[in-house]
């Protein structure tokens, strides 16, 4: 099965692209101030060549949102109307609903309607609290073969203010820069990748990672669309930082599948500006460095993993094994050869 949704901007426009590309002041925001709102939605099934469409209204504004072609083809079956919690890690909210009109039937809730409830009054101990990273060496074998791999649970966090939740696990590789060819390859397993999560794999600096990472060559795994999660080549110098556009990058869905992956930085690529090529299974992606980035350079002293440090989000589980990667030379004041 698959699912999708649509973020909304003000004025009845269903915003396109990815969230971080929008002007945030234009997004529809509902403040948690106990205000009362009117809303409605109606699904109109497809007819002829036209896709099905959802018409959603909130207060005085209406949006028309087409159902994805693939989702319309697969179809869906419903046997309840009601409310349920967002079933991925996160935080709490309080909301109340009244005066419902569902397919012509009114419900004012003057008395208990006797709706079916399941888990709606549950109390339990949450053993995966926000920010509780748990990654490093692991005696598991998600990537197959004998037990033993690296990885674990990574939380997407607000790196600028939640420095206590920032974390990395990496090998001391000496010093690497953009004048050298850099390569890394191995196996990757992604048993869990929630919406609104992310992490990084690659060459980085142990002093600081951040968002977007500085002194970094590697990949950013992010969950930006209903079509999948993305494995995007990324670089970061002090002045130049970017990743390949998600829709041109390899993508994956969390699950039991194990993929081969590779990361290759070629200093002679892009007519000498430098380029990063990545593979995930039989998919590939590439991003070229702009003029000036290679000359500005980077200082990278670790190869490994770190959590995404841009905003408070959800968590993922990633595991790597059978790794091969470039190791740099050690300056004499760092390491005695």
C-alpha positions as CSV (number, residue, x, y, z in Angstrom):
1,X,0.0,0.0,0.0
2,X,0.9,3.6,-0.3
3,X,-0.3,7.0,1.0
4,X,0.2,10.6,0.2
5,X,-1.0,14.1,1.3
6,X,-0.6,17.7,0.5
7,X,0.7,20.7,2.4
8,X,-1.3,23.8,1.8
9,X,-0.4,27.4,1.3
10,X,-2.6,30.4,2.0
11,X,-5.2,31.6,-0.6
12,X,-6.4,28.2,-1.8
13,X,-3.2,27.1,-3.5
14,X,-1.9,23.5,-3.0
15,X,1.8,24.2,-2.7
16,X,4.2,22.3,-5.1
17,X,7.7,21.2,-4.6
18,X,9.3,20.4,-1.2
19,X,8.7,22.2,2.0
20,X,12.1,23.8,2.4
21,X,11.7,25.4,-1.1
22,X,8.6,27.4,0.0
23,X,8.4,30.9,1.4
24,X,7.2,29.8,4.9
25,X,5.1,32.9,5.5
26,X,2.8,31.7,2.7
27,X,2.1,28.3,4.3
28,X,-1.3,27.6,6.0
29,X,-0.7,27.6,9.7
30,X,-3.2,26.8,12.4
31,X,-2.2,28.3,15.8
32,X,-2.9,26.2,18.9
33,X,-4.9,28.9,20.6
34,X,-8.3,27.2,21.2
35,X,-9.9,29.0,18.2
36,X,-12.9,27.4,16.6
37,X,-12.8,26.5,12.9
38,X,-15.1,25.2,10.3
39,X,-13.8,22.6,7.8
40,X,-15.1,20.2,5.2
41,X,-13.8,17.8,2.7
42,X,-15.4,16.0,-0.2
43,X,-13.9,13.3,-2.4
44,X,-15.1,13.3,-6.0
45,X,-14.2,10.0,-7.8
46,X,-12.5,10.1,-11.2
47,X,-14.6,10.0,-14.4
48,X,-13.3,9.3,-17.8
49,X,-9.6,10.4,-18.0
50,X,-10.0,12.7,-15.0
51,X,-8.3,11.8,-11.8
52,X,-10.2,11.8,-8.5
53,X,-10.1,15.0,-6.5
54,X,-10.4,16.1,-2.9
55,X,-12.0,19.4,-2.2
56,X,-10.9,20.6,1.2
57,X,-12.2,23.8,2.9
58,X,-10.9,25.4,6.1
59,X,-12.8,28.5,7.4
60,X,-13.3,30.6,4.3
61,X,-10.7,29.0,1.9
62,X,-11.0,26.0,-0.4
63,X,-8.3,23.9,-2.0
64,X,-8.7,21.3,-4.7
65,X,-6.2,18.5,-4.5
66,X,-5.9,15.8,-7.2
67,X,-5.4,12.2,-6.1
68,X,-2.2,10.7,-7.4
69,X,-2.6,8.5,-10.6
70,X,-0.9,5.5,-9.0
71,X,-3.0,5.8,-5.9
72,X,-6.2,6.1,-7.9
73,X,-5.3,2.9,-9.8
74,X,-4.5,0.9,-6.7
75,X,-7.7,2.1,-4.9
76,X,-8.7,1.9,-1.3
77,X,-11.4,0.4,0.9
78,X,-12.8,2.2,4.0
79,X,-14.9,0.8,6.8
80,X,-14.7,3.5,9.5
81,X,-15.1,7.3,9.8
82,X,-13.4,8.9,12.7
83,X,-10.1,10.1,14.1
84,X,-6.8,8.4,14.9
85,X,-3.3,9.4,15.9
86,X,-0.4,10.0,13.6
87,X,1.3,6.6,13.9
88,X,5.0,7.7,13.7
89,X,7.2,9.0,16.5
90,X,6.4,12.6,17.5
91,X,4.7,14.8,20.1
92,X,1.2,15.4,21.4
93,X,-1.6,17.7,20.4
94,X,-5.1,18.3,21.7
95,X,-8.0,18.7,19.3
96,X,-11.8,18.4,19.6
97,X,-14.5,17.9,16.9
98,X,-18.3,18.6,16.9
99,X,-21.3,19.1,14.7
100,X,-20.2,16.5,12.1
101,X,-22.1,15.9,8.9
102,X,-20.8,12.6,7.3
103,X,-22.4,11.4,4.0
104,X,-25.6,13.2,5.0
105,X,-25.8,11.9,8.6
106,X,-25.6,14.4,11.4
107,X,-23.8,13.8,14.7
108,X,-23.9,16.5,17.4
109,X,-22.5,14.4,20.2
110,X,-25.0,15.6,22.8
111,X,-24.7,12.0,24.1
112,X,-22.0,9.4,23.7
113,X,-22.4,8.0,20.2
114,X,-20.8,4.7,21.2
115,X,-18.2,4.7,18.4
116,X,-15.7,2.0,18.4
117,X,-12.4,2.8,20.2
118,X,-9.1,1.0,20.0
119,X,-6.0,2.2,21.8
120,X,-7.5,5.6,22.2
121,X,-7.1,5.7,26.0
122,X,-3.8,3.8,26.0
123,X,-1.1,4.7,28.5
124,X,2.4,3.2,28.0
125,X,6.1,4.0,28.6
126,X,7.7,5.5,25.5
127,X,11.1,3.9,25.2
128,X,12.1,5.9,22.1
129,X,12.1,9.4,23.4
130,X,12.7,12.4,21.1
131,X,16.4,12.9,20.5
132,X,17.5,9.6,21.9
133,X,20.1,8.6,19.3
134,X,21.3,5.0,19.5
135,X,23.8,4.3,16.8
136,X,27.3,3.0,16.5
137,X,28.7,-0.5,16.4
138,X,25.9,-3.1,16.5
139,X,26.0,-6.9,16.8
140,X,22.9,-7.1,14.5
141,X,22.9,-8.3,10.9
142,X,20.2,-6.3,9.0
143,X,22.7,-6.1,6.1
144,X,23.0,-9.9,6.0
145,X,25.8,-12.3,6.7
146,X,27.4,-12.7,10.1
147,X,26.4,-10.4,13.0
148,X,28.3,-7.1,13.2
149,X,27.6,-3.8,11.4
150,X,27.4,-0.1,12.2
151,X,24.3,2.0,12.5
152,X,21.1,2.2,14.6
153,X,18.6,4.9,15.5
154,X,19.1,8.5,14.2
155,X,16.9,11.4,15.3
156,X,16.4,14.5,13.2
157,X,16.9,17.4,15.5
158,X,17.0,21.2,15.8
159,X,20.8,21.4,15.6
160,X,21.0,25.1,16.2
161,X,19.4,25.0,19.7
162,X,19.4,21.3,20.6
163,X,23.1,20.7,20.5
164,X,22.7,17.9,23.1
165,X,21.0,15.8,20.5
166,X,23.6,16.1,17.7
167,X,25.7,13.0,17.2
168,X,28.1,11.2,14.9
169,X,29.9,7.9,14.6
170,X,33.0,8.0,12.5
171,X,36.5,6.6,11.8
172,X,39.5,8.9,12.2
173,X,40.7,9.0,8.6
174,X,43.4,11.7,8.9
175,X,42.8,14.8,6.7
176,X,41.0,14.8,3.4
177,X,40.2,17.7,1.0
178,X,38.7,18.4,-2.4
179,X,42.0,18.0,-4.3
180,X,41.8,14.2,-3.7
181,X,39.6,11.5,-5.2
182,X,37.3,10.2,-2.5
183,X,35.5,6.9,-2.6
184,X,33.2,4.9,-0.3
185,X,31.1,1.8,-0.9
186,X,29.4,-1.0,1.0
187,X,26.0,-2.4,1.9
188,X,23.1,-0.5,3.4
189,X,19.9,-1.7,5.1
190,X,17.1,0.7,6.0
191,X,14.6,-1.1,8.2
192,X,12.8,2.1,9.3
193,X,12.6,5.5,7.7
194,X,9.8,7.7,9.1
195,X,8.3,10.7,7.4
196,X,10.2,13.9,8.4
197,X,13.5,12.2,9.3
198,X,16.9,12.1,7.8
199,X,20.6,11.3,8.3
200,X,24.0,11.6,6.5
201,X,26.7,9.2,5.3
202,X,30.1,10.3,4.1
203,X,33.3,12.3,4.9
204,X,32.9,15.0,7.4
205,X,34.6,17.1,10.1
206,X,34.4,16.0,13.7
207,X,34.2,19.6,15.1
208,X,30.9,20.5,13.5
209,X,28.3,19.0,11.1
210,X,25.1,21.2,11.3
211,X,22.7,22.0,8.5
212,X,23.6,22.2,5.7
213,X,26.8,20.4,6.7
214,X,30.1,22.2,6.3
215,X,33.2,20.3,5.3
216,X,31.2,17.4,4.0
217,X,31.2,15.1,0.9
218,X,28.6,12.3,1.0
219,X,24.9,11.6,0.9
220,X,21.8,13.0,2.7
221,X,19.0,10.5,3.2
222,X,15.7,12.5,3.6
223,X,12.0,11.8,3.4
224,X,10.6,14.5,1.1
225,X,7.8,12.9,-0.9
226,X,5.2,10.2,-1.1
227,X,7.1,8.6,-4.0
228,X,9.9,7.5,-1.7
229,X,12.8,8.6,0.4
230,X,15.9,10.0,-1.2
231,X,19.6,9.2,-1.3
232,X,21.0,12.5,-2.4
233,X,24.7,13.4,-3.2
234,X,25.6,16.4,-1.0
235,X,28.6,18.7,-0.4
236,X,29.4,21.5,1.9
237,X,32.2,24.1,2.1
238,X,32.0,27.3,4.1
239,X,30.3,29.2,1.3
240,X,28.9,26.5,-1.0
241,X,26.4,23.9,0.2
242,X,23.9,21.9,-1.8
243,X,22.5,18.5,-2.6
244,X,21.1,17.1,-5.8
245,X,17.4,17.8,-6.4
246,X,15.4,15.0,-4.8
247,X,13.6,14.0,-7.9
248,X,16.8,13.3,-9.8
249,X,18.3,11.3,-7.0
250,X,18.1,7.6,-6.1
251,X,15.2,6.7,-3.9
252,X,14.2,3.9,-1.6
253,X,11.4,2.7,0.7
254,X,12.2,1.5,4.2
255,X,12.0,-2.3,4.7
256,X,14.0,-5.5,4.6
257,X,15.8,-4.9,1.3
258,X,19.6,-4.6,1.4
259,X,21.3,-2.3,-1.2
260,X,24.8,-1.9,-2.5
261,X,25.8,1.8,-2.4
262,X,28.7,4.0,-3.4
263,X,29.9,7.6,-3.1
264,X,32.6,8.9,-5.4
265,X,34.0,12.4,-5.5
266,X,36.0,13.1,-8.6
267,X,38.1,16.3,-8.4
268,X,38.4,16.4,-12.2
269,X,34.7,16.1,-12.8
270,X,32.5,19.0,-14.1
271,X,35.4,20.4,-16.1
272,X,37.7,20.4,-13.1
273,X,35.2,21.9,-10.6
274,X,34.6,18.5,-9.0
275,X,31.6,16.3,-8.9
276,X,29.9,13.7,-6.6
277,X,28.4,10.5,-8.1
278,X,26.4,8.1,-5.9
279,X,24.7,4.8,-6.5
280,X,22.0,2.9,-4.6
281,X,21.4,-0.5,-6.1
282,X,20.9,0.1,-9.8
283,X,20.0,3.8,-9.4
284,X,22.5,6.6,-9.7
285,X,22.7,10.3,-9.0
286,X,25.2,13.1,-9.5
287,X,25.9,16.7,-8.5
288,X,28.5,19.1,-9.7
289,X,30.3,21.6,-7.5
290,X,30.0,25.2,-8.6
291,X,32.9,27.4,-9.6
292,X,34.9,28.4,-6.5
293,X,33.8,25.6,-4.1
294,X,36.8,23.4,-4.9
295,X,39.2,26.3,-4.4
296,X,37.6,27.2,-1.1
297,X,38.1,23.6,0.0
298,X,37.1,21.5,3.0
299,X,38.8,19.8,5.9
300,X,37.4,16.4,6.6
301,X,38.8,14.1,9.4
302,X,36.1,11.4,9.7
303,X,34.2,8.9,7.6
304,X,30.9,7.7,9.0
305,X,27.4,8.7,10.0
306,X,25.7,11.6,11.7
307,X,22.1,12.6,12.4
308,X,20.3,15.3,10.5
309,X,20.6,18.6,12.4
310,X,18.1,21.0,10.8
311,X,14.8,20.8,12.6
312,X,13.0,18.6,15.1
313,X,11.6,15.7,13.3
314,X,11.3,11.9,13.6
315,X,13.8,9.0,13.6
316,X,15.1,6.4,11.2
317,X,17.2,3.2,11.5
318,X,20.1,2.7,9.1
319,X,22.8,0.0,9.1
320,X,26.0,-0.3,7.0
321,X,28.4,-3.2,6.5
322,X,31.3,-4.4,4.2
323,X,32.6,-0.8,3.9
324,X,35.6,0.4,1.9
325,X,36.5,4.1,2.0
326,X,39.4,6.5,1.3
327,X,41.8,7.3,4.2
328,X,43.8,10.4,4.2
329,X,47.4,11.3,5.3
330,X,48.0,12.2,8.9
331,X,49.9,15.5,9.6
332,X,52.7,14.9,12.0
333,X,51.1,16.9,14.7
334,X,48.0,14.6,14.6
335,X,49.4,11.1,14.1
336,X,52.8,9.4,14.2
337,X,53.2,7.1,11.2
